């Protein structure tokens, strides 16, 4: 595979006389892809039924004839104002029952049938017009599902759809009452039409009710997406894709991904560091202008899985963004580093957001590859350099890792519903395990907990996985060593404590007898180093204690192929666990400094230096904010 570069462009923001020159400059910068159209509905259809596509025809022609492949977006993330006159009840409604008004974007409820039909209609019009256009090389459906907390809506449309969904899932109201345990607090229902959405209750609603609503809300996204997929499929052979986000877990991306050909995601490393990542102040200061060394990689690995091997970065941060609490500039070299890092994880395309900074609207402080007046912003030269690097590198083929982590969106919904301790967060837990593997220099695959586990993994981890069914237990048995815990298998899919303890542990004589959650600082130390924090379990049973707390109680129990961790490990404890696991499975580890990361492709060992200064590692010197591809030694 020969990775390529691209850029997001908004022809409707610029005079038509500018387009040809922009296209030429994109080509000169080494870009071969351009994404357009995803927010342009008010220009495609200024009033209901009045279509104006001539400008888009010309934009596609100008970009395409300059040599760019076009990703065409359906504009359904930004319905025009007139749409609300047609469908006054199409807005999403927040938990306080307030409609989320027009005036920004994503102002729609996924359950609104009238709006969904409008989306099918505009997709049909676009598909008929451009489906066979030789310049259209991919389609993006909508934009960033879930962005701005838009997956969940408490609208009337959602309520009616939820009741239908429940009736289908449970068949009878008695079955629902039994499944949810509604005898508790006399919450039993006599019919599906009595069931409300789980907001505005006096105290917490039944967690089973909330989990069902979260599942339903996730399904709505997949259904909404599928409507446009079904419209476009017969009209085009070009791949269909969507651009997902970083640390957005409100819908099951694997489910949406099943209907698409490629997963793409939007990578804003510096924004993420200050906006959505737990780390101490020293770490945040060290990587202020680089981003966290593992955050991008995690999502690359996740979306490689969502895309069943095919994935891109659709929006790559090119300079300061506008939306984080603080918005420093990337250090020189970082835009190139992020791009090459994505390629090392298997990205087919890395596309920058955006071409020219907008001088108007909400994102006028968001940089692009060009300034608002068209001179080169610092990102442009780095894009050019990256294009040259890619040309020199030639083919890059991804390799299967030896280690995998299971990832499961429903586990996040479950533990959000009932965290039990304030610091317990599913993403944090999984990411802490991922980081530990990367500190050990390992490449990691991320797998859906609802799919198969391919043969050949030395180690598979499933921290915090809420439910484990028989099929998954079977799949896991293919790995040499499986590490479960904490909290793995603690509930059924209906949010009940399983009758027979932890199903995932049937092969191990180990039971979880008691769970404690702990405030910051109240850690439980483990003999030999490390501790658990936030979450601590009391384990018993005849399975050997691999690690013990300083009071002698078991911290990790296990046999040859299956281990259970009784708490949320801190970094030191994770390091020890990975070390022990490597010894047991015969994996070679490559301990890495905090800012240096390692990724294997089929042909290369790629060293990625997030530090601002040079670092020497195993005979290689890597400059600050730089990437080194070195030919892999034959294993
Ligand atoms: C993404 C979005 C873009 C733009 C960008 C700014 O969330 O898809 O449209 O808003 O962020 O960083």
Boltz pocket constraint, residues with backbone or C-beta under 6 A from the ligand:
constraints:
  - pocket:
      binder: B
      contacts: [[A, 143], [A, 144], [A, 147], [A, 266], [A, 268], [A, 315], [A, 321], [A, 322], [A, 323], [A, 353], [A, 363], [A, 366]]
      max_distance: 6.0
